[in-house]
Amino acid sequence: MDPVADMPVLSLRHAAKSFGAVRAVVDGTIDLYGGEAHALLGENGAGKSTMVKMLAGVHQPDAGQIEINGQPVTLNNPAAAQAAGIAVIYQEPTLFPDLSVAENIFMGRQPLRAGRRIDRKLLREQSTELFARLGVPLDPDRVCRGLSIADQQLVEIAKALSLDAQVIVMDEPTAALSATEVARLFEVVTTLCGSGAAVLFITHRLEEVFEICQRATVMRDGAHVLTTKVAEVSADDLVRAMVGREMPTRTQAQHGTVSGQTVLSVQRLTREGVFIDISFEVKAGEIVALAGLVGSGRSEVARAIFGIDRYDAGRVLIDGQPLRKVSPAAAMAAGIGYVPEDRRLQGLVMEMSIQQNVGLASLHRLQRRGLISSASERSFATDWAQRLSLKYGRLTDPVSRLSGGNQQKVVLAKWLGRQPKLLIVDEPTRGIDIGTKAEVHRLLVQLASTGVAVLMISSELPEVLAIGDRILVMREGRLTAEFGYQDASEESIMAAATGQFEAQAS
């Protein structure tokens, strides 16, 4: 059955929403059909989140209308959206941590026995039935504190099923999940669509769109620009629709053309129980990608190189000189920059201004008689903001006001201001939109072309293949394979990452 031949379960028609002078959505239009997963795509600031909040009853549109099964509805609040059969699963669910899974699913709607006491047996049975429908073995009696993000999302999905939700909106659900958890979530999405629900899937990862979605809608600058069947377009088509321009790609001539001196040499680096016997080199002008599944030890190796974490054996050399252990100060002095995986917790001081964050790693250059010169700090930040095309209001604004992509640019500016010999970047494009992702890729390629050595850790195989000159693969704390860019493929990298073959890293 073609779901598009039927009436949409939910329609948003020409919706508009402004916040003061900011026009967040100027023409939000989308149709969701039962039995279908529908992707909502767009750069940060395209209006996706505002559209979701209109569907969730958090915001009411200034113009346009929402229809459920062809009938106009007004969603004055989240309770009204829930009553209309709309459920929203956010990237980081907000459950009651000290209550059980079953209690969270039926909060406020618990089945009662005589005397208005909660019927715990029925509560458990109904929860078990919901998880059976989803095909996941989650214990209804388990306390939610300590559940993984993936399991928390499953609790929210079970809650949506218990409410007979017709429309389930998933806002960046895979951003914090491992590959195994993503695969399980996709099985759940398939189950939901098979039961007749309409799933709206919001993601920055185009490979997920082609794997799980049947149709896609693209927003740009608050307006609807495209709705299409996924099978009829390519990833490049969707990117062009999102950004309104052709995206730069790294040409074959730009791969592996620099054979500079060895900048980083890692020799038999070992930390008991975490990683063992790690050896590799990164040359000037080279981008080496460190791939592997979450938990393979990639980030821990990077942290040990930069001196954040200790290691038990082996050594790290920069330009042939041994680097002192467990000393980020020594790593910085040797010319290493480090962009961590979690920019908000490890890369930025969220309460400080944009210009203060940009200058944090270069305070020695901004001092005048032992004090930080505000004028020097502002000039330094302005220069890097222009170089990286940073989008901001004022440099004195808290960095927390920036979008995720622009926050990532601030972290990059902080380290690039030191003119490093070696830049370590851990998940450099996680959680940022397609356009900004391409800008970060362009920046890394440009850095390599000027002779900077780049060590990039990434879980995104298209990213690894797009800009890596060499790809090293880790599995369970060991290097299992090394590929040149010409020899690498998604299949071969995943085979090495999952143990389908063991190739000795050279």
C-alpha positions as CSV (number, residue, x, y, z in Angstrom):
1,M,0.0,0.0,0.0
2,D,1.3,3.5,-0.9
3,P,0.7,5.6,2.2
4,V,0.9,8.8,0.2
5,A,-2.4,7.8,-1.6
6,D,-4.2,8.1,1.7
7,M,-5.1,11.2,3.7
8,P,-2.3,12.6,5.8
9,V,-2.5,11.8,9.5
10,L,-1.1,15.2,10.2
11,S,-0.6,18.3,8.0
12,L,1.2,21.6,8.8
13,R,0.1,24.1,6.2
14,H,2.0,27.4,5.5
15,A,2.8,27.9,9.2
16,A,4.7,31.0,10.3
17,K,6.2,31.9,13.6
18,S,8.2,35.0,14.8
19,F,9.9,35.8,18.0
20,G,10.2,39.6,18.1
21,A,12.0,40.6,14.9
22,V,13.3,37.1,14.3
23,R,11.2,35.1,11.8
24,A,11.9,31.5,12.8
25,V,9.5,30.0,10.3
26,V,8.0,31.8,7.3
27,D,6.4,28.8,5.5
28,G,6.4,25.6,7.4
29,T,4.6,22.9,5.3
30,I,4.7,19.2,5.8
31,D,2.4,16.2,5.4
32,L,2.8,13.0,7.5
33,Y,1.2,9.7,6.5
34,G,0.6,6.6,8.6
35,G,3.0,3.8,8.0
36,E,5.8,6.1,6.8
37,A,9.0,7.5,8.2
38,H,9.5,11.1,7.0
39,A,12.8,13.0,7.4
40,L,12.8,16.7,8.3
41,L,16.1,18.2,7.1
42,G,17.8,21.6,7.2
43,E,20.7,23.5,8.6
44,N,20.7,24.9,12.1
45,G,18.4,27.9,12.0
46,A,16.3,26.5,9.2
47,G,13.2,26.4,11.4
48,K,13.0,22.6,12.2
49,S,12.9,23.0,16.0
50,T,10.3,25.7,15.9
51,M,8.1,23.5,13.6
52,V,8.5,20.6,16.1
53,K,7.5,22.8,18.9
54,M,4.4,23.9,17.0
55,L,3.4,20.2,16.6
56,A,4.2,19.6,20.2
57,G,1.9,22.5,21.4
58,V,4.8,24.4,22.9
59,H,4.4,27.2,20.3
60,Q,1.3,28.3,18.5
61,P,1.7,29.4,14.8
62,D,1.2,33.1,14.0
63,A,-0.3,32.0,10.6
64,G,-1.2,28.8,8.9
65,Q,-2.9,25.8,10.4
66,I,-2.4,22.3,11.7
67,E,-4.7,19.5,10.5
68,I,-5.3,16.0,12.1
69,N,-6.9,13.5,9.7
70,G,-8.0,16.4,7.5
71,Q,-9.6,18.4,10.4
72,P,-8.1,21.8,11.6
73,V,-7.0,21.7,15.2
74,T,-5.5,24.2,17.7
75,L,-2.8,22.9,19.9
76,N,-2.7,25.4,22.8
77,N,-0.3,23.4,25.0
78,P,1.6,20.1,25.1
79,A,-1.4,18.3,26.7
80,A,-3.6,19.2,23.7
81,A,-0.9,17.9,21.3
82,Q,-0.8,14.6,23.4
83,A,-4.5,14.3,23.3
84,A,-4.4,14.8,19.5
85,G,-2.1,11.8,19.2
86,I,1.2,13.6,18.8
87,A,4.2,12.4,20.8
88,V,7.7,14.0,20.7
89,I,10.9,12.0,21.6
90,Y,13.7,14.4,22.3
91,Q,17.4,13.7,21.9
92,E,17.8,13.6,25.7
93,P,14.6,12.4,27.3
94,T,13.5,13.8,30.7
95,L,12.3,10.9,32.8
96,F,11.8,10.7,36.6
97,P,15.1,9.1,37.5
98,D,14.0,7.5,40.8
99,L,10.9,5.9,39.4
100,S,10.7,2.6,37.5
101,V,10.4,2.3,33.8
102,A,6.7,1.2,34.1
103,E,5.9,4.2,36.4
104,N,7.4,6.6,33.9
105,I,5.4,5.1,31.1
106,F,2.1,5.5,32.9
107,M,2.8,8.6,35.0
108,G,-0.5,10.2,35.9
109,R,-2.4,7.3,34.2
110,Q,-1.6,4.3,36.5
111,P,-4.1,1.5,36.5
112,L,-5.9,1.4,39.9
113,R,-7.3,-1.3,42.1
114,A,-10.0,-0.9,44.8
115,G,-9.3,1.9,47.2
116,R,-7.6,3.8,44.4
117,R,-4.3,2.0,44.9
118,I,-2.0,1.5,42.0
119,D,-2.3,-2.0,40.4
120,R,1.4,-2.8,40.1
121,K,0.8,-6.2,38.5
122,L,-1.3,-4.7,35.7
123,L,1.2,-1.8,35.4
124,R,4.0,-4.3,34.9
125,E,2.0,-6.4,32.5
126,Q,0.9,-3.5,30.3
127,S,4.5,-2.2,30.2
128,T,5.8,-5.7,29.2
129,E,3.2,-5.8,26.4
130,L,4.4,-2.4,25.1
131,F,8.0,-3.5,25.0
132,A,7.0,-6.8,23.3
133,R,5.3,-4.8,20.6
134,L,8.5,-2.8,20.1
135,G,10.6,-6.0,20.1
136,V,12.9,-4.8,22.9
137,P,13.6,-6.7,26.2
138,L,13.5,-3.8,28.8
139,D,12.6,-4.6,32.4
140,P,9.6,-2.6,33.5
141,D,10.7,-2.7,37.2
142,R,14.1,-1.2,36.5
143,V,14.7,2.2,38.0
144,C,15.4,4.8,35.3
145,R,18.4,6.3,36.9
146,G,21.4,4.9,35.1
147,L,19.6,3.9,31.9
148,S,21.4,4.7,28.7
149,I,20.1,7.5,26.4
150,A,18.9,4.8,24.0
151,D,16.9,2.9,26.7
152,Q,15.5,6.2,27.9
153,Q,14.2,6.9,24.4
154,L,12.6,3.5,24.3
155,V,10.7,4.3,27.5
156,E,9.4,7.5,25.8
157,I,8.4,5.6,22.7
158,A,6.6,3.0,24.9
159,K,4.8,5.9,26.6
160,A,3.8,7.2,23.1
161,L,2.4,3.8,22.2
162,S,0.5,3.6,25.5
163,L,-1.2,6.9,24.5
164,D,-2.1,5.5,21.1
165,A,0.0,8.2,19.4
166,Q,-0.7,8.5,15.7
167,V,2.3,10.7,15.1
168,I,5.7,10.2,16.7
169,V,8.3,12.9,16.3
170,M,12.0,12.0,16.9
171,D,14.2,15.0,17.3
172,E,17.9,14.0,16.6
173,P,17.4,10.6,18.3
174,T,20.7,9.1,17.2
175,A,23.1,11.9,18.1
176,A,24.2,10.2,21.4
177,L,23.8,6.6,20.4
178,S,26.3,3.9,19.4
179,A,26.0,2.0,16.1
180,T,24.3,-0.9,17.8
181,E,21.8,1.3,19.6
182,V,21.1,3.1,16.3
183,A,20.4,-0.2,14.6
184,R,18.0,-1.2,17.4
185,L,16.2,2.2,17.2
186,F,15.8,1.7,13.5
187,E,14.1,-1.7,14.1
188,V,11.7,0.1,16.5
189,V,11.0,2.8,13.9
190,T,10.2,0.1,11.3
191,T,7.9,-1.6,13.9
192,L,6.1,1.7,14.6
193,C,5.5,2.3,10.9
194,G,4.4,-1.2,10.5
195,S,1.7,-0.6,13.1
196,G,0.4,2.4,11.1
197,A,2.1,5.3,13.0
198,A,3.6,8.3,11.2
199,V,7.2,8.9,12.2
200,L,8.8,12.3,11.7
201,F,12.6,11.8,11.9
202,I,14.9,14.8,12.3
203,T,18.6,14.2,11.8
204,H,21.8,15.7,10.4
205,R,23.0,12.3,9.2
206,L,21.9,11.8,5.6
207,E,22.9,8.1,5.6
208,E,20.2,7.6,8.2
209,V,17.6,9.2,5.9
210,F,18.3,6.8,3.1
211,E,18.3,3.8,5.5
212,I,15.0,4.4,7.4
213,C,12.9,7.1,5.7
214,Q,10.5,6.9,2.7
215,R,10.1,10.7,2.2
216,A,12.0,13.8,3.1
217,T,11.1,17.5,3.6
218,V,13.8,20.2,3.4
219,M,13.6,23.5,5.2
220,R,15.9,26.5,4.4
221,D,15.8,29.9,6.1
222,G,12.5,29.1,7.7
223,A,10.7,28.1,4.5
224,H,9.8,24.8,2.9
225,V,11.9,24.2,-0.2
226,L,11.4,20.5,-1.1
227,T,9.4,17.4,-0.3
228,T,10.5,14.3,-2.2
229,K,10.5,10.5,-2.1
230,V,13.9,9.5,-0.7
231,A,14.4,6.8,-3.4
232,E,14.2,9.5,-6.1
233,V,17.0,11.8,-4.9
234,S,20.7,11.5,-4.0
235,A,22.5,12.8,-0.9
236,D,23.9,15.7,-3.0
237,D,20.4,16.7,-4.1
238,L,19.3,17.0,-0.4
239,V,22.5,18.9,0.5
240,R,21.9,21.4,-2.3
241,A,18.3,21.9,-1.2
242,M,19.4,22.5,2.4
243,V,22.2,25.0,1.8
244,G,21.2,26.5,-1.5
245,R,24.6,26.0,-3.1
246,E,27.1,23.4,-4.2
247,M,29.2,22.0,-1.3
248,P,33.0,21.8,-1.7
249,T,34.5,18.3,-1.8
250,R,38.1,17.1,-1.4
251,T,39.4,16.2,-4.8
252,Q,41.5,13.1,-5.4
253,A,44.5,15.3,-6.0
254,Q,44.2,16.8,-2.5
255,H,44.4,13.3,-0.9
256,G,47.8,12.0,0.2
257,T,49.9,14.5,-1.8
258,V,51.9,15.9,1.2
259,S,54.8,13.8,2.4
260,G,56.2,16.0,5.1
261,Q,58.2,15.3,8.2
262,T,56.8,13.1,10.9
263,V,55.2,15.4,13.5
264,L,53.5,12.9,15.8
265,S,55.0,9.5,16.6
266,V,53.0,7.2,19.0
267,Q,55.1,4.2,20.1
268,R,53.5,1.2,21.7
269,L,51.2,3.3,23.9
270,T,49.4,1.2,26.5
271,R,46.9,1.8,29.3
272,E,45.8,-1.3,31.1
273,G,42.2,-2.2,30.4
274,V,41.7,0.7,28.0
275,F,44.1,0.4,25.0
276,I,47.2,-1.7,24.3
277,D,50.3,-1.4,22.0
278,I,49.1,1.6,19.9
279,S,51.7,2.7,17.4
280,F,51.2,5.2,14.5
281,E,52.6,8.4,13.0
282,V,51.0,11.6,11.6
283,K,53.1,13.6,9.1
284,A,53.0,17.3,8.4
285,G,50.2,18.1,6.0
286,E,48.4,14.8,6.6
287,I,44.9,14.0,7.9
288,V,44.9,10.7,9.7
289,A,41.4,9.5,10.7
290,L,41.0,7.3,13.7
291,A,37.8,5.2,13.2
292,G,36.1,2.5,15.2
293,L,32.9,1.9,17.2
294,V,32.1,3.9,20.3
295,G,34.1,2.3,23.2
296,S,36.9,1.1,21.0
297,G,39.4,3.4,22.8
298,R,39.9,6.1,20.2
299,S,39.1,9.1,22.4
300,E,41.2,7.6,25.3
301,V,44.3,7.4,23.0
302,A,43.8,11.1,22.0
303,R,43.4,12.1,25.6
304,A,46.6,10.3,26.5
305,I,48.5,11.9,23.7
306,F,47.4,15.4,24.9
307,G,48.3,14.6,28.5
308,I,44.9,14.6,30.0
309,D,45.0,10.8,30.9
310,R,47.9,8.8,32.1
311,Y,49.3,5.8,30.2
312,D,51.3,2.8,31.6
313,A,53.8,2.2,28.8
314,G,55.0,3.5,25.5
315,R,55.8,7.1,24.5
316,V,54.7,10.0,22.5
317,L,57.1,12.1,20.4
318,I,56.6,15.5,18.7
319,D,59.2,16.3,16.0
320,G,61.2,13.4,17.4
321,Q,61.3,14.8,21.0
322,P,59.6,12.8,23.8
323,L,56.6,14.4,25.3
324,R,56.2,14.6,29.0
325,K,53.4,12.4,30.4
326,V,50.1,13.6,31.8
327,S,50.8,17.3,31.1
328,P,48.5,19.2,28.8
329,A,50.7,22.2,29.4
330,A,53.7,20.3,27.9
331,A,51.6,19.2,25.0
332,M,50.5,22.8,24.3
333,A,54.1,24.0,24.5
334,A,55.1,21.3,22.0
335,G,52.5,22.6,19.5
336,I,49.5,20.4,20.0
337,G,45.9,21.6,19.9
338,Y,43.0,19.5,21.1
339,V,39.4,19.8,20.2
340,P,37.5,17.5,22.6
341,E,34.4,15.4,21.8
342,D,32.1,17.3,24.2
343,R,32.5,20.9,23.3
344,R,30.0,22.2,26.0
345,L,31.6,20.4,28.9
346,Q,35.2,20.1,27.8
347,G,35.9,22.7,25.1
348,L,34.1,25.8,26.3
349,V,33.3,27.8,29.4
350,M,29.7,28.4,28.6
351,E,29.2,31.4,30.9
352,M,32.1,33.3,29.5
353,S,31.9,35.4,26.4
354,I,32.7,34.4,22.8
355,Q,35.8,36.5,22.8
356,Q,37.0,35.2,26.1
357,N,36.6,31.6,24.9
358,V,38.5,32.3,21.7
359,G,41.4,33.7,23.6
360,L,41.6,31.1,26.4
361,A,44.4,29.1,24.9
362,S,46.4,32.2,23.9
363,L,46.4,34.3,27.0
364,H,50.2,34.7,26.9
365,R,49.7,36.7,23.6
366,L,47.0,38.8,25.0
367,Q,48.7,40.0,28.2
368,R,49.9,43.5,28.8
369,R,52.0,43.8,32.0
370,G,50.5,40.7,33.4
371,L,46.9,41.6,32.7
372,I,44.6,40.5,29.8
373,S,44.1,43.4,27.4
374,S,40.4,43.6,26.5
375,A,41.3,45.4,23.2
376,S,43.8,42.7,22.2
377,E,41.3,39.9,23.2
378,R,38.6,41.6,21.1
379,S,40.9,42.1,18.1
380,F,42.1,38.5,18.3
381,A,38.5,37.1,18.5
382,T,37.3,39.4,15.7
383,D,40.1,38.1,13.4
384,W,39.2,34.4,14.0
385,A,35.5,35.0,13.8
386,Q,36.0,36.5,10.3
387,R,38.3,33.6,9.2
388,L,35.8,31.0,10.4
389,S,32.7,32.8,9.2
390,L,31.3,32.7,12.8
391,K,27.7,33.8,13.1
392,Y,27.1,35.7,16.3
393,G,25.4,38.8,17.8
394,R,28.2,40.4,19.8
395,L,31.6,39.0,20.8
396,T,30.7,39.9,24.4
397,D,27.7,37.6,24.3
398,P,27.9,34.3,26.3
399,V,29.1,31.5,24.1
400,S,26.1,29.5,25.2
401,R,23.9,31.7,22.9
402,L,25.6,30.3,19.8
403,S,24.3,27.3,17.8
404,G,26.2,24.1,18.1
405,G,28.0,24.6,14.9
406,N,29.2,28.0,15.8
407,Q,30.2,26.8,19.3
408,Q,32.4,24.2,17.5
409,K,34.0,27.0,15.4
410,V,34.8,28.9,18.7
411,V,36.6,25.8,20.0
412,L,38.5,25.5,16.7
413,A,39.4,29.2,16.8
414,K,40.7,28.8,20.3
415,W,43.2,26.2,19.2
416,L,44.0,27.6,15.7
417,G,45.0,30.9,17.4
418,R,48.0,29.0,18.8
419,Q,49.1,28.0,15.3
420,P,49.6,24.3,16.3
421,K,51.9,21.8,14.6
422,L,49.4,19.0,15.4
423,L,45.6,19.4,15.8
424,I,43.7,16.6,17.4
425,V,40.0,16.8,16.7
426,D,37.5,14.4,18.4
427,E,34.2,14.1,16.6
428,P,34.6,17.5,15.0
429,T,31.2,17.7,13.3
430,R,28.9,15.9,15.9
431,G,25.5,17.5,16.2
432,I,26.2,20.3,13.6
433,D,24.3,20.9,10.4
434,I,25.4,19.9,6.8
435,G,26.6,23.4,5.8
436,T,28.7,23.9,8.9
437,K,30.0,20.4,8.7
438,A,31.3,21.1,5.1
439,E,32.9,24.3,6.4
440,V,34.7,22.4,9.2
441,H,35.9,19.8,6.6
442,R,37.1,22.6,4.4
443,L,39.0,24.1,7.3
444,L,40.7,20.9,8.2
445,V,41.8,20.3,4.6
446,Q,43.0,23.9,4.4
447,L,45.0,23.4,7.6
448,A,46.6,20.3,6.2
449,S,47.5,22.1,3.0
450,T,49.5,24.6,5.1
451,G,51.5,21.8,6.8
452,V,49.6,21.2,10.0
453,A,49.3,17.5,11.0
454,V,45.7,16.5,11.8
455,L,44.5,13.5,13.8
456,M,40.8,13.2,13.5
457,I,38.6,10.9,15.5
458,S,35.2,10.3,13.9
459,S,32.3,7.8,14.1
460,E,30.9,9.0,10.7
461,L,32.3,6.9,7.9
462,P,31.4,9.3,5.1
463,E,33.4,11.9,7.0
464,V,36.4,9.6,7.5
465,L,36.4,8.6,3.8
466,A,35.9,12.2,2.6
467,I,38.9,13.9,4.1
468,G,41.2,11.2,5.6
469,D,44.5,10.5,3.9
470,R,45.0,7.4,6.0
471,I,42.4,5.6,8.1
472,L,43.4,3.7,11.3
473,V,40.7,1.4,12.8
474,M,40.5,0.5,16.4
475,R,38.6,-2.3,18.0
476,E,38.5,-3.2,21.8
477,G,41.6,-1.0,22.5
478,R,43.7,-2.3,19.7
479,L,44.6,-1.0,16.2
480,T,43.2,-3.6,13.8
481,A,43.7,-2.1,10.4
482,E,45.2,0.7,8.4
483,F,43.9,1.9,5.0
484,G,45.1,4.4,2.5
485,Y,42.3,6.6,1.2
486,Q,42.2,4.8,-2.2
487,D,41.8,1.4,-0.5
488,A,39.2,2.3,2.2
489,S,35.5,1.7,2.0
490,E,32.7,1.8,4.5
491,E,32.5,-2.0,4.3
492,S,36.2,-2.6,5.0
493,I,36.3,-0.1,7.9
494,M,33.3,-1.7,9.5
495,A,34.7,-5.1,9.0
496,A,37.8,-4.1,10.9
497,A,35.9,-2.2,13.6
498,T,33.6,-5.2,14.3
499,G,36.2,-8.0,14.1
500,Q,34.9,-9.5,10.8
501,F,38.5,-9.7,9.8
502,E,41.7,-8.9,11.6
503,A,44.3,-7.0,9.6
504,Q,47.6,-6.1,11.3
505,A,48.0,-2.3,11.4
506,S,51.2,-1.4,9.7
